Amino acid sequence: MTTKAYDTVDKLYQAVKNLNTNAKFVFEGKTVNETTFGTIKWESGDSHTTTNPYSDLTWTAVEAEMDKL
């Protein structure tokens, strides 16, 4: 079975939700990896920033959660 890009993106969204239900973000990529994780636009008030405000949502934690899905 081939994993499609959207499957990985869906896993990213689900993993973040599993780890922090309050996190709001936009991911515009098709490939999920450590580099693209750094491009996530996190909601901060009424704007977005690529600076991750959630200490619990590291790439290591999110990747581990994605692997469980």
Secondary structure, DSSP 8 states (H G I E B T S, - for coil): ----HHHHHHHHHHHHHHH-TT--EE---SS-SHHHHTT-EEEETTEEESS---TT--HHHHHHHHHH-
